[in-house]
């Protein structure tokens, strides 16, 4: 499958927008404010719109937050050098989503791992 320049641009844009939404979600989760609920709702809506728009172009974005880690996940591990991995691991945070187009991986995700406790 060849990726057109337009699809490559959409993949880059979707990745950056996804990262921005995830950052905003973490910030909102730490807020102590009356506006937190409305901000969280807006973020969920924006993520839903991103998924819909990507789906219209045949793209699917996948995050792995809090899921068990397996070596065959289509991701690179951002903290592989920093963490001694033994026992069960989980994805602490997805930094970049895995992107699938027409059933094929077009962009590997990036994750941080931690020991399962």
Secondary structure, DSSP 8 states (H G I E B T S, - for coil): ----HHHHHHHHHHHHHHHHHHHHHHHHHH--STTHHHHHHHHHHHHHHHHHHHHHTTEEEE--TT-B--TTSSEEETTTTT----S-EEEEEEEE-EEEETTEEEE-EEEEEEE--
